[in-house]
Amino acid sequence: MPLSLRLSPSPTALAPTTGGFGPSRKQCRIPYSGVATTKIGFCSLDNGKRGDSSVVRCSLETVNVSVGQVTEVDKDTFWPIVKAAGEKIVVLDMYTQWCGPCKVIAPKYKALSEKYEDVVFLKLDCNPDNRPLAKELGIRVVPTFKILKDNKVVKEVTGAKYDDLVAAIETARSVGSG
């Protein structure tokens, strides 16, 4: 099921507050996907059915998140996607373009996204534009994999350690289902 985040100005996402408009917050479930999203700031959910996807409107650009794929994120799209994942596990690959081990593990990471259809797989290029998010997430080496559940980091794997990454995903999945 694709999850489409359209990040464009949306006045419907703002709620009146004393002295003007402020961010609105609403928990909603995206139809047919089992994915929950929280509307915050400039985000709103388009409930109109468009095939198998719904649209979350925010302030910057459109990002499509599909099961069985790795989705590229940046400092502006990462948290809205994590929040939209709701109770699903999110795995983030933090890499750089020049990193040899990052390039070696990338095809294996993509294969994991096809294997674990109940997990959202993201990747973040730790370039200067994304430095604030990388710093917020505490990256020290690349690649670093962060596993999130309920908007919180629950596991971390540093280096291109495929077996450790699989074990961390399996652990997070078993904790989530048990």
Phi, psi and chi 1 to 4 in degrees:
 res  aa     phi    psi   chi1   chi2   chi3   chi4
   1 MET       -  118.9  -84.9  -45.1  131.8      -
   2 PRO   -74.8  144.4   16.6  -19.4      -      -
   3 LEU  -116.5  114.6  167.0   63.3      -      -
   4 SER  -102.7  121.2  177.2      -      -      -
   5 LEU  -105.3  110.1  -68.4  177.9      -      -
   6 ARG   -98.2  110.5  177.1  166.9  -64.1  142.0
   7 LEU   -97.7   85.4  -56.1  173.6      -      -
   8 SER  -138.7  158.1   59.2      -      -      -
   9 PRO   -54.6  134.7  -24.2   33.1      -      -
  10 SER  -141.8  102.0  174.8      -      -      -
  11 PRO   -64.9  -18.9   20.7  -28.3      -      -
  12 THR   -70.5  -14.5   60.6      -      -      -
  13 ALA   -83.5   -6.5      -      -      -      -
  14 LEU  -100.9  138.5  -65.4  177.7      -      -
  15 ALA  -109.2  143.4      -      -      -      -
  16 PRO   -63.0  137.1  -11.8   19.4      -      -
  17 THR  -131.9  174.3   61.4      -      -      -
  18 THR   -62.3  123.4  -54.7      -      -      -
  19 GLY    82.8   13.4      -      -      -      -
  20 GLY   144.2 -149.2      -      -      -      -
  21 PHE  -109.5  146.5  -74.0   88.5      -      -
  22 GLY  -135.3  176.0      -      -      -      -
  23 PRO   -68.6  141.3   17.6  -23.0      -      -
  24 SER  -101.2  153.9   68.7      -      -      -
  25 ARG  -134.3  125.9  174.4 -178.7  -84.8 -122.9
  26 LYS  -147.9  129.3 -178.0  178.0  178.8 -174.1
  27 GLN   -83.5  128.6 -177.3   75.0   17.1      -
  28 CYS  -142.2  158.2   26.8      -      -      -
  29 ARG  -109.6  130.2 -172.6  153.0  -64.2  -80.4
  30 ILE   -76.9  124.9  -64.1  173.8      -      -
  31 PRO   -55.8  140.7  -19.5   28.6      -      -
  32 TYR    64.6    5.8  -49.3  111.8      -      -
  33 SER  -113.2  -20.3   70.4      -      -      -
  34 GLY    72.8   10.0      -      -      -      -
  35 VAL  -103.0  130.4  174.4      -      -      -
  36 ALA   -98.2  151.8      -      -      -      -
  37 THR  -136.4  151.9 -176.2      -      -      -
  38 THR  -113.0  128.6  -59.7      -      -      -
  39 LYS   -88.8  121.5  -64.1 -167.5  -69.8 -173.9
  40 ILE  -135.9  145.0  -68.4 -179.4      -      -
  41 GLY    63.0 -118.3      -      -      -      -
  42 PHE   -97.9   28.3  -65.3   98.2      -      -
  43 CYS  -106.5  140.7  -64.4      -      -      -
  44 SER  -145.6  152.3   65.5      -      -      -
  45 LEU  -100.3  126.6  177.8   65.7      -      -
  46 ASP   -87.8  107.4  177.9   -2.1      -      -
  47 ASN   -78.0   -5.8  -70.2  -37.4      -      -
  48 GLY   -66.1  131.3      -      -      -      -
  49 LYS   -76.6  126.1 -172.4  174.5  176.8 -169.3
  50 ARG  -124.2   87.4  -64.9 -171.3  178.6  140.5
  51 GLY    66.5 -126.0      -      -      -      -
  52 ASP  -102.8   17.5  -71.7  -21.4      -      -
  53 SER  -131.3  159.3   65.6      -      -      -
  54 SER  -119.3  166.4  -64.7      -      -      -
  55 VAL  -120.0  129.5  175.9      -      -      -
  56 VAL  -105.3  120.3  176.8      -      -      -
  57 ARG   -95.7  128.1  -67.9 -165.3  175.9  151.9
  58 CYS  -132.1 -153.0  -65.3      -      -      -
  59 SER  -103.4   -3.9   60.2      -      -      -
  60 LEU  -123.3  -57.7  -60.6  168.1      -      -
  61 GLU  -159.1  179.6   59.5 -173.4   73.7      -
  62 THR  -101.7  134.0  -61.2      -      -      -
  63 VAL  -129.6  126.2  176.9      -      -      -
  64 ASN  -101.2  128.5  -69.8  -47.0      -      -
  65 VAL  -114.3  118.2 -179.8      -      -      -
  66 SER  -123.7  145.3  -63.1      -      -      -
  67 VAL   -65.5  139.5  170.8      -      -      -
  68 GLY    84.0   10.5      -      -      -      -
  69 GLN  -133.6  160.9  -68.6 -175.9  -16.4      -
  70 VAL  -101.6  127.5  177.7      -      -      -
  71 THR  -105.9  127.0  -57.7      -      -      -
  72 GLU   -74.8  130.4 -178.1   81.3   32.4      -
  73 VAL  -123.1  168.0  -64.9      -      -      -
  74 ASP  -136.8 -173.8   61.9   27.3      -      -
  75 LYS   -61.2  -24.3   63.7 -178.5  174.1   45.7
  76 ASP   -91.4  -27.0  -60.9  -49.4      -      -
  77 THR  -100.6  -16.7   59.0      -      -      -
  78 PHE   -58.8  -58.9  173.6   69.2      -      -
  79 TRP   -65.4  -39.7  -74.6  113.9      -      -
  80 PRO   -59.1  -37.5  -27.3   35.5      -      -
  81 ILE   -70.2  -42.7  -69.7  170.8      -      -
  82 VAL   -60.6  -43.9  169.1      -      -      -
  83 LYS   -65.1  -37.3  -71.3  175.6 -179.5  165.3
  84 ALA   -67.3  -25.3      -      -      -      -
  85 ALA   -69.6  -19.2      -      -      -      -
  86 GLY    60.1 -118.8      -      -      -      -
  87 GLU   -86.8   -5.0  -65.5 -179.1    6.9      -
  88 LYS   -69.0  151.3  -72.7 -175.8 -177.3  -99.0
  89 ILE   -78.4  138.8  -65.8  167.4      -      -
  90 VAL  -118.5  130.3  176.3      -      -      -
  91 VAL  -113.6  125.5 -177.9      -      -      -
  92 LEU  -113.4  123.4  174.3   64.9      -      -
  93 ASP   -95.6  112.9  172.3    9.3      -      -
  94 MET  -100.3  116.0  -59.7  171.2   74.9      -
  95 TYR  -137.1  175.9   72.1   98.9      -      -
  96 THR  -131.9  159.0   60.4      -      -      -
  97 GLN   -64.5  -31.4  -63.0  -71.3  -32.0      -
  98 TRP   -91.4   -2.5   49.5  -97.0      -      -
  99 CYS   -82.0  115.9  167.6      -      -      -
 100 GLY   -61.7  -52.5      -      -      -      -
 101 PRO   -59.6  -31.5  -26.3   35.2      -      -
 102 CYS   -62.2  -41.7  -61.4      -      -      -
 103 LYS   -68.2  -34.3  -67.6  175.9 -176.9  177.8
 104 VAL   -68.6  -41.8  169.8      -      -      -
 105 ILE   -83.5  -16.0 -158.5  163.3      -      -
 106 ALA   -54.3  -46.9      -      -      -      -
 107 PRO   -65.6  -32.9   -9.8   15.4      -      -
 108 LYS   -69.1  -37.9  -64.6  175.7 -178.7  178.6
 109 TYR   -63.6  -42.8 -174.7   68.9      -      -
 110 LYS   -61.9  -41.3  179.6  165.1 -179.2    8.9
 111 ALA   -62.1  -36.8      -      -      -      -
 112 LEU   -63.9  -37.0  -72.0  175.0      -      -
 113 SER   -64.5  -29.9   74.2      -      -      -
 114 GLU   -79.5  -29.3  -65.2  164.9   -1.2      -
 115 LYS   -76.6  -45.1  177.2  179.8  177.5 -177.4
 116 TYR  -100.7   86.8  -64.2  107.1      -      -
 117 GLU   -76.4   -7.3  -66.7 -170.5   -8.5      -
 118 ASP   -96.7    8.4   58.4  -27.1      -      -
 119 VAL  -122.6  141.6  176.5      -      -      -
 120 VAL   -94.9  124.4  175.8      -      -      -
 121 PHE  -107.8  124.7  -74.2   82.2      -      -
 122 LEU  -125.8  158.7  -53.4  175.3      -      -
 123 LYS  -138.0  142.9   62.9 -178.3 -176.9  173.4
 124 LEU  -127.3  119.1  174.5   74.4      -      -
 125 ASP   -76.3  117.2 -175.3   -6.2      -      -
 126 CYS   -83.0   58.8  -66.0      -      -      -
 127 ASN   -87.3  174.4   60.0   33.2      -      -
 128 PRO   -56.5  -34.0  -28.9   36.4      -      -
 129 ASP   -63.6  -33.9  -68.3  -20.5      -      -
 130 ASN   -97.5    7.3  -67.1  -38.7      -      -
 131 ARG   -54.3  -40.6 -172.6  169.6  -68.8  142.1
 132 PRO   -59.0  -41.0  -23.9   32.8      -      -
 133 LEU   -70.8  -42.6  177.5   59.2      -      -
 134 ALA   -58.8  -41.4      -      -      -      -
 135 LYS   -66.2  -43.7 -169.9  173.2 -176.7  177.7
 136 GLU   -58.3  -38.1  176.6 -175.1  -13.8      -
 137 LEU   -85.7   -2.4  -66.7  171.0      -      -
 138 GLY    74.4   36.4      -      -      -      -
 139 ILE   -75.1  137.3 -173.4  168.5      -      -
 140 ARG  -123.5  -30.5  -70.4 -175.0  174.7   84.3
 141 VAL  -136.1  158.5  -61.4      -      -      -
 142 VAL  -121.5  143.1  -71.0      -      -      -
 143 PRO   -77.9  150.4   28.9  -33.3      -      -
 144 THR  -127.2  133.4  -66.7      -      -      -
 145 PHE  -110.7  125.2  -59.9   90.4      -      -
 146 LYS  -109.4  132.4  -59.6  -80.8 -173.8  172.4
 147 ILE  -110.7  122.4  -59.2  174.7      -      -
 148 LEU  -116.0  145.9  -62.1   96.1      -      -
 149 LYS  -142.7  133.9 -179.6  145.2  176.9   65.2
 150 ASP    53.9   43.6  -62.2  -37.3      -      -
 151 ASN    67.8   15.6  -58.5  -40.1      -      -
 152 LYS  -128.3  143.3  -65.2 -180.0 -173.6  123.5
 153 VAL   -72.0  123.7  175.4      -      -      -
 154 VAL  -111.5  -20.1  -65.6      -      -      -
 155 LYS  -148.4  155.1  -70.0  -86.5 -176.0 -165.2
 156 GLU  -143.1  138.3  177.2 -179.3  -59.6      -
 157 VAL  -127.2  123.5  175.5      -      -      -
 158 THR  -104.9  141.3   56.1      -      -      -
 159 GLY    88.1  169.0      -      -      -      -
 160 ALA   -85.4   61.5      -      -      -      -
 161 LYS  -102.3   88.0  -59.5  172.3 -172.6  161.9
 162 TYR   -57.7  -48.8  177.9   78.4      -      -
 163 ASP   -62.6  -38.8  -67.8  -21.7      -      -
 164 ASP   -65.9  -38.1  -69.0   -4.8      -      -
 165 LEU   -64.9  -45.4  178.1   58.3      -      -
 166 VAL   -61.2  -44.2  170.8      -      -      -
 167 ALA   -62.0  -40.5      -      -      -      -
 168 ALA   -66.5  -40.6      -      -      -      -
 169 ILE   -64.8  -45.0  -67.8  169.6      -      -
 170 GLU   -61.6  -41.6  -72.4  -70.1  -18.1      -
 171 THR   -62.6  -46.5  -60.5      -      -      -
 172 ALA   -63.3  -38.9      -      -      -      -
 173 ARG   -67.6  -39.8  -70.9  174.7   75.0 -127.6
 174 SER   -71.3  -35.3   66.3      -      -      -
 175 VAL   -66.4  -39.4  168.9      -      -      -
 176 GLY   -67.9  -30.4      -      -      -      -
 177 SER   -96.8  -10.3   64.0      -      -      -
 178 GLY  -109.7      -      -      -      -      -
